[in-house]
Amino acid sequence: MLLGYGGRNCWCFKEWIDINLRLNGHVPEKFSSNKSFSLITGFFGANASGKTSALKIYAFISYFITNSFSSAKESPIFYDSFFDNKDNSEFYVEFTDNSNTEYRYELILQREHVVEERIFLISNSTEDIILLREENNITVNKLFDNSIKLILRNNASIISTLHQYDIIEIENIYSFFNNTFTNVVYTGLNYELDNKINKVSEIYYKDQGALAFASNLIRKFDTGISGIKILLNDSPLSQSLYYPVFSHDNLKELYKLNIHSEMTDSSNPTFLTMLGIWNKSQ
């Protein structure tokens, strides 16, 4: 059962965001059903307030834990730091496995490599670290046979790696994350947008009046956007690629984001405005 999760320096969150599903003693029984945790939760807020980004955090952790070993050895880890800064990003998940054993998983990383992973066993409000990975070294191991020699990879979770090595002691933890189902992915809502972005962007690139009109609307709808440019990657070896770049003024600095970092889902006003102009242009 998921008990809570959070992250820092990821997507639109510079500081920590904590999602706590635990219930205290003040929650009426008719709502708690005598459980100490919530079986359902919802995020409510304005556009660009971070709702989908909050869901991305857990979706990313689950994917990283279960699938990162399958990534190409030198590929980057697919997440975004806050405006692509180079500081460490941090994540955690608190959960119980199918035997009601409680754990806390912590992750510190850069886009190119894992800095640290920790697994804690929680019992009677005490935390016992049972596995600690620092860079590509296991420095604490109370989970499996220390004689087993592992090769850790920069971009792969130790949980995903242990599962690949058929280490049976990790299976309860791995299974918890492997049973996660989500419609949120790195680019936001799991929706096929890429085949439309290039075509929409090409129209804006060739019609600056339409771009100015859409930009004015988007700046009204979407908090923080200060400008939009359409860029062209014109390679003689491949099809011309048109794509938007969104500017943000933050703490007196100008930041730029691509559309996958900017968008949260297909109902985002950014997408609807762009698509609406594109439809008019057909």
For each residue, the residues with C-beta under 8 A, 3 or more apart:
1: 37 95 96
2: 5 21 37 58 93 94 95
3: 20 21 22 37 94 95 96 102
4: 18 19 20 21 22 93 94
5: 2 19 57 58 61 91 92 93 94
6: 16 17 18 19 57 91 92
7: 10 11 13 16 17 57 89 90 91 92
8: 13 14 15 16 17 89 90 91
9: 13 14 81 82 85 87 88 89 90
10: 7 13 53 56 57 60 79 80 81 82 89 91
11: 7 50 53 56 57 79 80 82 261
12: 48 50 53 82
13: 7 8 9 10 16 17 50 53 54 57 82
14: 8 9 82
15: 8
16: 6 7 8 13 90
17: 6 7 8 13 50 54 57
18: 4 6
19: 4 5 6 41 54 57 58
20: 3 4
21: 2 3 4 37 38 41
22: 3 4 36 37 38
23: 27 32 35 36 37 38
24: 27
25:
26:
27: 23 24 31 32
28: 31 32
29: 32 33 34
30: 33
31: 27 28
32: 23 27 28 29 35 36
33: 29 30 39
34: 29
35: 23 32 38 39
36: 22 23 32
37: 1 2 3 21 22 23
38: 21 22 23 35 41
39: 33 35
40:
41: 19 21 38
42:
43: 51 54 55
44: 51
45: 49 50 51
46: 49 223
47: 221 222 223 268 269
48: 12 222 223 224 264
49: 45 46 223
50: 11 12 13 17 45 53 54
51: 43 44 45 54 55 264
52: 55 56 184 188 189 264 265
53: 10 11 12 13 50 56 57 264
54: 13 17 19 43 50 51 57
55: 43 51 52 58 59 182 184
56: 10 11 52 53 59 60 184 186 188
57: 5 6 7 10 11 13 17 19 53 54 60 61 91
58: 2 5 19 55 61 62 93 180 182
59: 55 56 62 63 180 182 184 185
60: 10 56 57 63 64 78 79 91 186
61: 5 57 58 64 65 91 93 105 107 177
62: 58 59 65 66 177 180 182
63: 59 60 66 67 68
64: 60 61 67 68 77 79 107 157 160
65: 61 62 68 105 157 159 160 174 177
66: 62 63 159 160 163 174 177 178 180
67: 63 64 70 71 160
68: 63 64 65 71 77 155 156 157 160
69: 153 156 157 160 161 163 164
70: 67 160
71: 67 68 75 155 156
72: 75
73: 153 155
74: 154 155
75: 71 72 155
76: 111 112 155
77: 64 68 109 110 111 112 113 114 155
78: 60 186
79: 10 11 60 64 89 109 111 186
80: 10 11 84 261
81: 9 10 84 85 86 87 89 111
82: 9 10 11 12 13 14 85
83: 248 250 255 257
84: 80 81 255
85: 9 81 82
86: 81 110
87: 9 81
88: 9 108 109 110 115
89: 7 8 9 10 79 81 108 109 110
90: 7 8 9 16 106 107 108
91: 5 6 7 8 10 57 60 61 106 107 108 109
92: 5 6 7 104 105 106 107
93: 2 4 5 58 61 104 105 177
94: 2 3 4 5 102 103 104 105 122
95: 1 2 3 102 103 105 176
96: 1 3 100 101 102 103
97: 100 101 103 172 173 175 176
98: 172 175 176
99: 172
100: 96 97
101: 96 97 121 172
102: 3 94 95 96 121 122 123
103: 94 95 96 97 119 120 121 122 173
104: 92 93 94 118 119 120 122 127
105: 61 65 92 93 94 95 117 118 119 120 159 173
106: 90 91 92 116 117 118 119 120
107: 61 64 90 91 92 114 116 117 118 157
108: 88 89 90 91 114 115 116 117
109: 77 79 88 89 91 113 114 115
110: 77 86 88 89 113 115
111: 76 77 79 81
112: 76 77 154 155
113: 77 109 110 135 154 155
114: 77 107 108 109 117 133 135 136 154 155 156 157 158
115: 88 108 109 110 134 135
116: 106 107 108 132 133 134 135
117: 105 106 107 108 114 131 132 133 157 158 159
118: 104 105 106 107 129 131 132 133
119: 103 104 105 106 129 130 131 132 143 159 173
120: 103 104 105 106 127 128 129 130
121: 101 102 103 127 128 129 130
122: 94 102 103 104 125 126 127
123: 102 126 128
124:
125: 122
126: 122 123
127: 104 120 121 122
128: 120 121 123 142
129: 118 119 120 121 132 140 142
130: 119 120 121 140 141 142 143
131: 117 118 119 138 140 141 142 143 158
132: 116 117 118 119 129 138 139 140 141
133: 114 116 117 118 136 137 138 139 152 158
134: 115 116 137 139
135: 113 114 115 116
136: 114 133 152 153 154
137: 133 134 152
138: 131 132 133 141 150 152 158
139: 132 133 134
140: 129 130 131 132
141: 130 131 132 138 144 146
142: 128 129 130 131
143: 119 130 131 169 170
144: 141 148 162 167 169 170
145: 148
146: 141
147:
148: 144 145 165 167
149:
150: 138 161 162 165
151:
152: 133 136 137 138 156 158 161
153: 69 73 136 156 161
154: 74 112 113 114 136
155: 68 71 73 74 75 76 77 112 113 114
156: 68 69 71 114 152 153 160 161
157: 64 65 68 69 107 114 117 160 161
158: 114 117 131 133 138 152 161 162
159: 65 66 105 117 119 162 163 170 173 174 177
160: 64 65 66 67 68 69 70 156 157 163 164 174
161: 69 150 152 153 156 157 158 164 165
162: 144 150 158 159 165 167 169 170 174
163: 66 69 159 160 166 167 170 171 174
164: 69 160 161
165: 148 150 161 162
166: 163
167: 144 148 162 163 170 171
168: 171
169: 143 144 162
170: 143 144 159 162 163 167 173 174
171: 163 167 168 174 175
172: 97 98 99 101 175 176
173: 97 103 105 119 159 170 176 177
174: 65 66 159 160 162 163 170 171 177 178
175: 97 98 171 172 178 179
176: 95 97 98 172 173 179 180
177: 61 62 65 66 93 159 173 174 180
178: 66 174 175
179: 175 176
180: 58 59 62 66 176 177
181:
182: 55 58 59 62 185
183: 189 190
184: 52 55 56 59 188 189 190
185: 59 182 188 189 190
186: 56 60 78 79 260
187: 193 260 263
188: 52 56 184 185 191 260 263 264 265 266 268
189: 52 183 184 185 264 265 266
190: 183 184 185
191: 188 265 266
192: 195
193: 187 196 197 263 266 271
194: 197 198
195: 192 198 199
196: 193 199 200 275 278
197: 193 194 200 201 243 244 259
198: 194 195 201 202 241 242 243
199: 195 196 202 203 278
200: 196 197 203 204 274 275 277 278
201: 197 198 204 205 230 242 243 244
202: 198 199 205 206 240 242
203: 199 200 206 207 210 277 278 281
204: 200 201 207 208 210 211 214 230 242 244 274 277
205: 201 202 211 230 232 242
206: 202 203
207: 203 204 210 211 281
208: 204 211 212
209: 212 213
210: 203 204 207 213 214 277 281
211: 204 205 207 208 214 215 228 230
212: 208 209 215 216
213: 209 210 216 217 277
214: 204 210 211 217 218 228 273 274 277
215: 211 212 218 219 227 228
216: 212 213 219 220
217: 213 214 220 221 269 273
218: 214 215 221 222 225 228 269 270 273 274
219: 215 216 222 225 226 227
220: 216 217
221: 47 217 218 269 270 273
222: 47 48 218 219 225 268 269 270
223: 46 47 48 49
224: 48 248 249 250
225: 218 219 222 228 246 247 248 262 270
226: 219 247 248 249 254
227: 215 219 246 247
228: 211 214 215 218 225 244 245 246 247
229: 244 245 247
230: 201 204 205 211 242 243 244 245
231: 242 243 244 245
232: 205 240 241 242
233: 240 241 242 243
234: 240 241
235: 238 240 241
236:
237:
238: 235 241
239:
240: 202 232 233 234 235
241: 198 232 233 234 235 238
242: 198 201 202 204 205 230 231 232 233
243: 197 198 201 230 231 233 258 259
244: 197 201 204 228 229 230 231 258 259 262 274
245: 228 229 230 231 256 257 258
246: 225 227 228 256 257 258 259 262 270
247: 225 226 227 228 229 254 255 256
248: 83 224 225 226 254 255 256 257
249: 224 226 252 253 254 255
250: 83 224 253 255
251:
252: 249
253: 249 250
254: 226 247 248 249
255: 83 84 247 248 249 250
256: 245 246 247 248
257: 83 245 246 248 261 262
258: 243 244 245 246 261 262
259: 197 243 244 246 262 263 270
260: 186 187 188 263
261: 11 80 257 258
262: 225 244 246 257 258 259 270
263: 187 188 193 259 260 268 270 271
264: 48 51 52 53 188 189 268
265: 52 188 189 191 268 271
266: 188 189 191 193 271
267: 271 272
268: 47 188 222 263 264 265 271 272
269: 47 217 218 221 222 272 273
270: 218 221 222 225 246 259 262 263 273 274
271: 193 263 265 266 267 268 274 275
272: 267 268 269 275 276
273: 214 217 218 221 269 270 276 277
274: 200 204 214 218 244 270 271 277 278
275: 196 200 271 272 278 279
276: 272 273 279 280
277: 200 203 204 210 213 214 273 274 280 281
278: 196 199 200 203 274 275 281 282
279: 275 276 282
280: 276 277
281: 203 207 210 277 278
282: 278 279
